[in-house]
Amino acid sequence: MSTVNAQGVQRLKEFDAVVLGAIDEALSSLGDSVRQSIYFHLERSFHIKKDEIPCRTGAFARAIEGIFGAGADMLEILIVKKLYEKIGETSAPNVSKTFSFAEHVNAAESCFQQTNRINTMTELIEYSKRMEAKC
């Protein structure tokens, strides 16, 4: 696997962890036992394991809607807001039902990847400067 591909895979794993962290925080706001019950119900009734959620955001959203009904919207909004906080965006976009939960997560992933590219480029420039100073 090339270095570029390895870095891309690493970024995806990092983003998956960020998504799960945002979901954990949002569900924890309902109480720890409720959070655990929701994960149990997701796996048992909807066949969605916790670590699969970042890859199955549409199925996750449908499951949450199945569990909470109309109340799912508020939980999805909270998750998206937590997600944007975790990726360092100072203001989350106007979260509405105009976009699906999965679309919001995809948009956050784009922001996350862009931020990582900027950080990587900054590190490369700094490294290049240090190498030039040594020569």
C-alpha positions as CSV (number, residue, x, y, z in Angstrom):
1,M,0.0,0.0,0.0
2,S,1.4,3.4,-0.9
3,T,2.1,6.1,1.7
4,V,-0.7,8.2,0.3
5,N,-3.2,5.4,0.5
6,A,-2.1,4.5,4.0
7,Q,-2.6,8.1,5.1
8,G,-6.0,8.1,3.5
9,V,-7.0,4.9,5.4
10,Q,-5.6,6.4,8.6
11,R,-7.7,9.5,8.1
12,L,-10.8,7.4,7.6
13,K,-10.1,5.5,10.8
14,E,-9.6,8.7,12.7
15,F,-12.9,10.1,11.3
16,D,-14.7,6.9,12.2
17,A,-13.5,7.3,15.8
18,V,-14.6,11.0,15.8
19,V,-18.1,9.9,14.6
20,L,-18.4,7.3,17.3
21,G,-17.2,9.7,19.9
22,A,-19.9,12.3,18.9
23,I,-22.5,9.6,18.9
24,D,-21.4,8.4,22.3
25,E,-21.5,11.9,23.8
26,A,-24.9,12.6,22.4
27,L,-26.3,9.2,23.6
28,S,-24.7,9.7,27.0
29,S,-26.7,12.9,27.4
30,L,-29.6,10.5,27.8
31,G,-27.8,8.6,30.6
32,D,-25.2,5.9,30.5
33,S,-27.7,3.0,30.9
34,V,-29.8,4.4,28.1
35,R,-26.8,4.7,25.9
36,Q,-25.9,1.1,26.5
37,S,-29.4,0.0,25.9
38,I,-29.5,1.9,22.6
39,Y,-26.3,0.2,21.4
40,F,-27.8,-3.2,22.5
41,H,-31.0,-2.5,20.6
42,L,-29.2,-1.3,17.5
43,E,-27.2,-4.6,17.3
44,R,-30.0,-6.9,18.4
45,S,-33.0,-5.4,16.5
46,F,-31.3,-3.6,13.6
47,H,-28.1,-5.6,13.2
48,I,-25.9,-2.6,13.4
49,K,-22.8,-3.0,15.5
50,K,-21.4,0.1,17.2
51,D,-18.2,0.0,15.1
52,E,-20.2,-0.3,11.9
53,I,-22.1,3.0,12.5
54,P,-19.7,5.3,10.6
55,C,-20.0,3.1,7.5
56,R,-23.8,2.7,7.9
57,T,-25.0,6.2,8.8
58,G,-28.2,5.9,6.8
59,A,-29.1,2.6,8.5
60,F,-28.2,4.1,11.8
61,A,-30.5,7.1,11.3
62,R,-33.3,4.8,10.2
63,A,-32.8,2.7,13.4
64,I,-32.7,5.8,15.6
65,E,-35.9,6.9,14.0
66,G,-37.4,3.5,14.6
67,I,-36.4,3.7,18.3
68,F,-37.3,7.3,19.0
69,G,-39.9,8.2,16.3
70,A,-40.2,12.0,15.9
71,G,-37.7,12.5,18.8
72,A,-34.9,11.1,16.6
73,D,-34.5,14.5,14.9
74,M,-33.3,16.1,18.1
75,L,-30.8,13.3,18.7
76,E,-29.5,13.5,15.2
77,I,-29.1,17.3,15.5
78,L,-27.2,16.8,18.8
79,I,-24.9,14.2,17.2
80,V,-24.1,16.4,14.2
81,K,-23.4,19.4,16.5
82,K,-21.1,17.2,18.6
83,L,-19.4,15.9,15.5
84,Y,-18.6,19.4,14.2
85,E,-17.3,20.4,17.7
86,K,-15.0,17.3,17.6
87,I,-13.5,18.2,14.2
88,G,-12.8,21.7,15.4
89,E,-15.4,23.6,13.4
90,T,-16.4,26.5,15.6
91,S,-19.9,26.6,14.1
92,A,-21.9,23.7,13.0
93,P,-24.0,24.2,9.8
94,N,-27.6,25.0,10.2
95,V,-28.7,21.4,11.0
96,S,-32.1,20.8,9.5
97,K,-34.0,18.0,7.8
98,T,-33.2,19.5,4.4
99,F,-30.2,17.2,4.5
100,S,-30.2,13.7,5.9
101,F,-28.2,12.6,8.9
102,A,-25.9,10.7,6.5
103,E,-25.4,13.8,4.3
104,H,-24.4,15.8,7.4
105,V,-21.9,13.2,8.4
106,N,-20.5,13.2,4.9
107,A,-20.1,17.0,4.9
108,A,-18.3,16.8,8.3
109,E,-16.0,14.2,6.8
110,S,-15.1,16.5,4.0
111,C,-14.3,19.3,6.5
112,F,-12.3,16.8,8.5
113,Q,-10.3,15.7,5.5
114,Q,-9.7,19.3,4.4
115,T,-8.4,20.2,7.8
116,N,-6.1,17.2,7.8
117,R,-4.8,18.1,4.4
118,I,-4.0,21.6,5.6
119,N,-2.3,20.3,8.7
120,T,-0.3,17.8,6.6
121,M,0.7,20.5,4.1
122,T,1.8,22.8,7.0
123,E,3.9,20.0,8.5
124,L,5.5,19.3,5.1
125,I,6.4,23.0,4.7
126,E,7.8,23.2,8.2
127,Y,9.8,20.0,7.6
128,S,11.1,21.4,4.3
129,K,12.2,24.6,6.0
130,R,14.0,22.7,8.7
131,M,15.8,20.6,6.1
132,E,16.8,23.7,4.1
133,A,18.2,25.2,7.3
134,K,20.4,22.2,8.0
135,C,21.9,22.3,4.5
